[in-house]
Structures are given as structure tokens and as C-alpha cells.
């Protein structure tokens, strides 16, 4: 079933109608679904806390978001791009250190212990992996859970004592049922609560117009004491969730997306050949096999990250905000201090 989504523009009045998806939304940013209302990931009899998923688009359904005549600045639903999203689910939490270490054998970045409140160290987000590390994690987790791998990786090159992947040939098949990274469009659609209500869709931040309720940012992520002023990540799921029950969509850790950074939009130079499609850089389709033919080209070094992190100002926490990171950057690369990007998982329904 294909449902048209006519977006109400933030800069305009409600002269453009918003056709809402069926279902009841959380119309107040004062309350949120209880954590772990879904099923957590279990591997070899061990259940991992804060690993449950929320359905964004039900099985056999799809949503089409038309291009906007007057697009929001930075919004992924941009310019002349009409996006169709098929059924998928997304993790309620950023991947925790506990799950990442179990799957991969070690953490990409060893955070200093949090001294904020009752944070559980192992339930803080895993950060500092390259984009290639992130998709390798998705594959290994898929195998452990008995799912088909979405990604095929070839010509894997590891750096810094082979501790992280800085390049690889990547083929991905979105028809597979394994774990993967969300596309940028999927990420923003979920952050906006899947449009369950007009209010949810038009919040400035995921689930609220008050960033303090939903995000760990530069303004609140330190330990709040004279001895503990360092900003840092915090246990996932300790801020308010959005209408879908998703936590930390703003702040805590940036989140890798599937897409390349460079895409067709006002204000940015495009290197996409004329008459080319978005199938390589914005694979919104959920079937068929897609190949990254330009993975080693200089103009395609960056992947999209969304949501901001614990050191972000409020601008980077907004639903509209797009940003990027080099896909081979991670904390174990001693030439960079980047250590603030993590993972949120997606999977087809």
C-alpha cells in the first residue's frame, strides 16, 4: 500500500496539508513509550539490554514523500527528490558497548568511565568505528542472529595494526533480512516519528521542541561537578523518546547512515553525472543489489551522519541537520581525534 505524504513546510502556515499515516501518535512531548517494549536481541542464550526495535513502516506497506516546492534547509526530503520508503524497522537505541564488544571482540574506542548519575558503562553507545567497521558489525550480528547478510565486502584494507577498516569494496542487497545502516531518508523519517501526527512530524528535535528533554549535548553532557567537567556519552535511553519510542536520535553519538554525503541539493556542488539517478548514493529501494562503484574516488570519501553528539550545539541536534564524516575515520586512527560516531541499526520488515 502506497501512502502519499504531503509535508507541511516549517517556514509556511498549514496551507499545505499533511496526510497522516494511520495509527495513534504520541501527541505530547511530555510522555514517551516505556523502554524495551519490544524484544531484545538474544545470541546463544544471552539477551542484551536495550537492543529492541520499533516498526517504522509495517510489512508490505510503503510511504512516498513528494518533493517540496520550498524545501527546508538541509532536510533530506529535498529539492526535486521524491522518496519512497518501504517497510522497515529501526533500533530504539544506539548500539551499546556491550553488544558491539560481544560481536566484534573489542571496542573501537575505549571511553573513560562515565561518572554521571547511574550510567551503566556497558550500556553507553559504542563509538569510534569507521563506516566500514559499522557495516562489518552489521554482517557479523546478522550471522550470529541467523539472518542473511546485507553487505558483501571485498578488498578489505585494515590500518593501524589492523585494528580498523579504512577501505573496502562494498555490495549491498536490501532485499536481505539482516541488519544494516539506515538510509538517510529512513533515519529522518523515523526521527520525525513516521508522521504519526502533524505535531510529531514538525518537532524541531526528534520528539520535542525542547532539546533538553531528548538529547545529551554540549550543554548537559558533563558530570556537572567541579571535578567532572568533561563532556561525554551517556547510557542510551536515558533521555525522552520520540513518538516511535526511539531514544538518542538527537545527541549522545552521531549515527552512520548508508548514504554518501554528496547529493543533489541547493547550496552544494554536485558531482553526480547529469541524468544519473540516486540509486548509488541514496539507495531508497529495498530490493535488488547495489554496488558502490566509486568507493575509492576522492569526491565520495564521506558518508552521512545524523543526529548530533554529546558535544554538539543545538543546531546539530535538529531533525533537519545534515552532516558528514570521512567513512574511514575512527578513534583508533591516531591521526584524528574523531571518536563520536556510533550505529543505529535498521532491518527490513
C-alpha positions as CSV (number, residue, x, y, z in Angstrom):
1,X,0.0,0.0,0.0
2,X,1.5,3.3,-1.1
3,X,0.6,6.4,1.1
4,X,1.3,9.9,-0.1
5,X,2.9,12.2,2.4
6,X,2.4,15.9,1.7
7,X,4.7,17.7,4.0
8,X,3.8,20.9,5.8
9,X,6.7,23.3,5.5
10,X,8.2,24.7,8.6
11,X,8.5,28.2,7.1
12,X,4.9,28.3,6.0
13,X,1.5,28.1,7.5
14,X,-0.6,25.0,7.3
15,X,-1.7,25.8,3.8
16,X,0.0,22.7,2.6
17,X,-1.9,19.7,4.0
18,X,-0.2,16.8,5.9
19,X,-1.7,13.4,5.2
20,X,-1.0,11.4,8.3
21,X,-0.3,7.7,8.5
22,X,-2.9,5.5,10.1
23,X,-2.4,4.9,13.8
24,X,-2.3,6.8,17.0
25,X,0.7,9.0,17.8
26,X,2.0,10.4,21.0
27,X,0.7,14.0,20.8
28,X,2.6,15.3,23.8
29,X,6.3,15.7,24.2
30,X,5.9,15.2,28.0
31,X,5.5,11.4,27.8
32,X,7.1,8.6,25.8
33,X,6.7,4.8,25.4
34,X,8.4,2.6,28.0
35,X,11.8,1.3,27.1
36,X,12.2,-2.3,25.9
37,X,8.6,-2.7,24.9
38,X,9.8,-4.9,22.1
39,X,12.0,-7.9,22.0
40,X,15.7,-7.6,22.7
41,X,18.5,-9.3,20.8
42,X,19.4,-12.7,22.1
43,X,22.5,-14.5,21.0
44,X,23.5,-18.0,22.2
45,X,21.1,-17.7,25.1
46,X,22.3,-14.3,26.2
47,X,19.9,-11.4,26.0
48,X,21.3,-7.9,25.5
49,X,19.6,-5.0,27.2
50,X,18.4,-2.0,25.2
51,X,18.6,-3.7,21.8
52,X,14.9,-3.8,20.8
53,X,13.4,-2.4,17.6
54,X,10.4,-0.3,16.6
55,X,8.4,-0.8,13.4
56,X,8.5,2.4,11.3
57,X,6.6,1.1,8.2
58,X,4.7,-2.1,8.6
59,X,5.4,-5.1,6.4
60,X,4.1,-4.8,2.8
61,X,3.4,-1.1,3.2
62,X,5.3,1.9,1.7
63,X,5.4,5.6,2.1
64,X,6.0,8.1,-0.7
65,X,7.2,11.6,0.3
66,X,6.8,14.0,-2.6
67,X,9.5,16.7,-3.3
68,X,8.8,20.0,-1.8
69,X,8.3,23.2,-3.7
70,X,10.0,25.2,-0.9
71,X,12.3,22.7,0.8
72,X,13.6,23.1,4.4
73,X,17.2,23.9,4.6
74,X,19.2,20.7,4.9
75,X,16.2,18.4,5.0
76,X,16.8,15.1,3.4
77,X,13.4,15.3,1.6
78,X,14.9,17.9,-0.7
79,X,14.6,19.8,-3.9
80,X,13.3,17.6,-6.8
81,X,13.7,14.3,-4.9
82,X,10.7,12.2,-4.3
83,X,11.5,9.4,-1.8
84,X,9.7,6.1,-1.5
85,X,10.4,4.1,1.6
86,X,9.3,0.5,2.0
87,X,8.7,-1.5,5.2
88,X,11.4,-1.4,7.8
89,X,12.2,-1.4,11.5
90,X,14.9,0.6,13.3
91,X,16.6,0.0,16.7
92,X,15.2,2.0,19.6
93,X,18.7,2.6,20.9
94,X,22.2,3.2,19.6
95,X,24.3,0.1,19.6
96,X,25.7,-0.4,23.0
97,X,29.3,-1.1,24.0
98,X,28.1,-4.4,25.4
99,X,26.7,-5.6,22.2
100,X,29.5,-4.3,20.0
101,X,32.2,-5.8,22.1
102,X,30.5,-9.2,22.2
103,X,30.1,-9.3,18.4
104,X,33.4,-7.8,17.4
105,X,35.6,-8.9,20.3
106,X,36.8,-5.4,21.3
107,X,35.6,-1.8,21.3
108,X,36.7,0.6,18.6
109,X,37.1,3.3,21.3
110,X,37.5,2.8,25.0
111,X,35.6,5.7,26.7
112,X,36.7,6.8,30.1
113,X,34.1,5.7,32.7
114,X,31.1,7.9,33.0
115,X,30.6,9.5,36.4
116,X,27.2,10.9,35.6
117,X,24.4,9.7,37.8
118,X,23.7,6.0,37.4
119,X,25.1,5.4,33.9
120,X,25.9,1.8,33.2
121,X,29.2,1.8,31.3
122,X,28.4,-1.2,29.1
123,X,25.1,0.5,28.0
124,X,26.8,3.6,26.7
125,X,26.9,3.8,22.9
126,X,29.8,2.2,21.1
127,X,31.6,4.9,19.1
128,X,34.7,5.4,17.0
129,X,34.2,2.8,14.3
130,X,34.8,3.6,10.6
131,X,31.8,3.3,8.3
132,X,33.3,0.0,7.0
133,X,33.7,-1.2,10.6
134,X,30.0,-0.4,11.1
135,X,28.8,-2.5,8.2
136,X,31.1,-5.3,9.1
137,X,29.4,-5.2,12.6
138,X,26.0,-5.4,10.8
139,X,27.1,-8.5,8.9
140,X,28.6,-10.3,12.0
141,X,25.5,-9.5,14.0
142,X,23.3,-10.8,11.2
143,X,25.2,-14.1,11.1
144,X,25.0,-14.5,14.9
145,X,21.2,-14.0,14.8
146,X,20.7,-16.3,11.8
147,X,19.9,-13.6,9.3
148,X,21.2,-13.1,5.7
149,X,23.9,-10.5,5.4
150,X,23.0,-7.4,3.6
151,X,26.6,-6.4,2.8
152,X,29.3,-8.2,0.8
153,X,32.8,-6.8,1.4
154,X,35.8,-7.4,-0.8
155,X,39.4,-6.0,-0.9
156,X,39.2,-5.2,2.8
157,X,42.1,-3.0,3.9
158,X,42.9,-2.6,7.6
159,X,45.1,0.0,9.1
160,X,46.8,0.9,12.4
161,X,47.9,-2.6,13.3
162,X,44.8,-4.0,11.5
163,X,42.5,-2.5,14.1
164,X,40.1,-0.8,11.7
165,X,39.0,-0.9,8.1
166,X,39.7,2.2,6.0
167,X,38.6,0.9,2.6
168,X,36.7,-2.0,1.0
169,X,34.7,-2.9,-2.0
170,X,31.0,-3.0,-0.9
171,X,28.0,-4.6,-2.4
172,X,24.7,-4.4,-0.6
173,X,21.4,-6.2,-1.1
174,X,18.5,-4.5,0.7
175,X,16.2,-7.5,0.0
176,X,18.1,-9.5,2.6
177,X,16.7,-9.7,6.1
178,X,19.9,-8.9,8.0
179,X,20.9,-5.8,9.9
180,X,22.2,-2.7,8.1
181,X,22.6,1.0,8.4
182,X,19.5,3.1,7.8
183,X,19.5,5.3,4.7
184,X,19.4,9.0,5.4
185,X,15.7,9.2,4.4
186,X,14.8,6.3,6.7
187,X,16.7,7.9,9.5
188,X,14.9,11.2,9.3
189,X,11.5,9.7,8.7
190,X,12.0,7.7,11.9
191,X,13.3,10.7,13.8
192,X,10.2,12.6,12.9
193,X,8.0,9.8,14.4
194,X,7.0,8.5,11.0
195,X,4.4,11.3,10.8
196,X,2.0,9.7,13.2
197,X,0.8,13.2,13.9
198,X,1.5,16.5,12.4
199,X,2.9,17.7,15.7
200,X,5.4,14.8,15.8
201,X,6.5,15.4,12.2
202,X,7.2,19.1,12.8
203,X,9.0,19.0,16.1
204,X,12.4,20.8,15.8
205,X,14.2,17.9,17.5
206,X,13.2,14.2,17.5
207,X,10.2,14.0,19.7
208,X,10.2,17.5,21.2
209,X,10.8,21.2,20.6
210,X,12.8,21.2,23.8
211,X,16.3,19.8,23.2
212,X,17.0,19.3,26.9
213,X,14.3,16.6,27.1
214,X,15.6,14.4,24.2
215,X,19.4,15.0,23.8
216,X,22.7,14.8,25.5
217,X,24.6,17.8,24.1
218,X,27.4,20.1,24.9
219,X,25.0,21.9,27.3
220,X,24.2,19.0,29.5
221,X,26.6,16.0,28.9
222,X,29.3,16.8,31.5
223,X,29.2,15.4,35.0
224,X,28.0,18.7,36.5
225,X,30.7,19.0,39.2
226,X,33.9,20.9,39.6
227,X,35.8,17.6,39.3
228,X,33.9,16.3,36.3
229,X,33.5,18.9,33.6
230,X,34.4,16.6,30.6
231,X,31.6,16.1,28.2
232,X,30.9,12.5,27.2
233,X,28.4,9.9,26.1
234,X,25.8,8.6,28.4
235,X,23.9,5.4,28.9
236,X,21.5,5.0,25.9
237,X,17.8,5.5,26.5
238,X,18.0,7.9,29.5
239,X,16.5,10.9,27.7
240,X,13.0,11.1,26.4
241,X,12.0,9.0,23.4
242,X,10.1,10.2,20.3
243,X,6.7,9.0,19.1
244,X,8.1,5.7,17.9
245,X,9.9,5.0,21.2
246,X,13.3,5.9,19.7
247,X,16.0,7.2,22.1
248,X,19.0,9.4,21.4
249,X,18.0,10.3,17.9
250,X,19.4,13.7,18.9
251,X,22.7,13.8,20.8
252,X,24.8,11.2,22.6
253,X,26.5,9.9,19.5
254,X,26.4,10.7,15.8
255,X,24.9,7.9,13.8
256,X,26.3,6.5,10.5
257,X,23.9,6.3,7.6
258,X,24.1,4.3,4.4
259,X,24.3,7.3,2.0
260,X,27.2,9.2,0.6
261,X,27.4,12.8,1.7
262,X,27.4,14.4,-1.7
263,X,24.0,14.5,-3.2
264,X,21.9,16.8,-5.3
265,X,20.6,19.8,-3.3
266,X,20.6,23.6,-3.3
267,X,23.8,25.2,-2.0
268,X,26.1,22.3,-2.6
269,X,28.1,21.4,-5.6
270,X,27.0,18.1,-7.1
271,X,29.4,15.6,-8.7
272,X,26.6,13.4,-9.8
273,X,26.7,12.9,-13.6
274,X,23.8,14.6,-15.4
275,X,20.8,12.3,-15.8
276,X,22.2,9.9,-13.2
277,X,19.9,8.5,-10.5
278,X,20.2,8.3,-6.8
279,X,20.5,4.5,-6.7
280,X,24.2,4.6,-5.8
281,X,24.3,7.4,-3.2
282,X,20.8,7.3,-1.9
283,X,19.6,3.7,-2.2
284,X,16.0,4.2,-1.0
285,X,14.8,1.0,-2.7
286,X,14.6,-2.1,-0.6
287,X,15.1,-4.7,-3.2
288,X,17.8,-5.5,-5.7
289,X,21.6,-5.3,-5.4
290,X,23.5,-2.1,-5.3
291,X,27.2,-1.6,-5.9
292,X,29.4,1.3,-4.7
293,X,31.3,1.9,-8.0
294,X,33.1,5.0,-6.7
295,X,34.2,3.9,-3.2
296,X,37.8,4.9,-3.8
297,X,37.1,8.2,-5.6
298,X,38.1,11.3,-3.8
299,X,34.8,13.0,-4.2
300,X,33.0,10.1,-2.5
301,X,35.1,9.8,0.7
302,X,32.3,11.0,3.1
303,X,29.2,9.3,4.4
304,X,26.2,11.0,6.0
305,X,26.0,11.1,9.8
306,X,22.8,12.3,11.5
307,X,21.6,13.4,15.0
308,X,24.5,15.2,16.6
309,X,26.5,14.0,19.5
310,X,27.3,14.8,23.2
311,X,29.5,17.8,22.2
312,X,27.0,19.3,19.7
313,X,25.4,22.7,19.9
314,X,21.6,22.7,19.4
315,X,21.9,23.3,15.6
316,X,23.3,19.8,15.0
317,X,20.5,18.2,17.1
318,X,17.7,19.4,14.8
319,X,15.8,17.0,12.6
320,X,16.8,19.0,9.5
321,X,20.5,19.0,10.2
322,X,22.7,17.0,7.8
323,X,26.4,16.4,8.4
324,X,29.1,14.1,7.2
325,X,32.3,12.2,8.2
326,X,35.0,10.5,6.3
327,X,34.0,6.9,6.0
328,X,37.4,5.6,7.1
329,X,37.6,7.9,10.2
330,X,37.7,6.2,13.6
331,X,39.2,6.6,17.0
332,X,42.0,4.1,16.5
333,X,43.3,6.2,13.7
334,X,46.0,8.1,15.6
335,X,45.9,11.0,13.1
336,X,42.4,12.0,14.2
337,X,40.6,12.6,17.4
338,X,37.2,11.7,15.9
339,X,35.5,9.3,18.3
340,X,31.9,10.4,18.4
341,X,30.1,8.4,15.7
342,X,28.1,5.3,16.5
343,X,25.5,3.0,15.0
344,X,21.7,2.7,14.9
345,X,20.6,-0.5,13.2
346,X,17.8,-0.9,10.5
347,X,16.3,-4.0,9.1
348,X,13.6,-4.8,6.5
349,X,10.2,-6.0,7.9
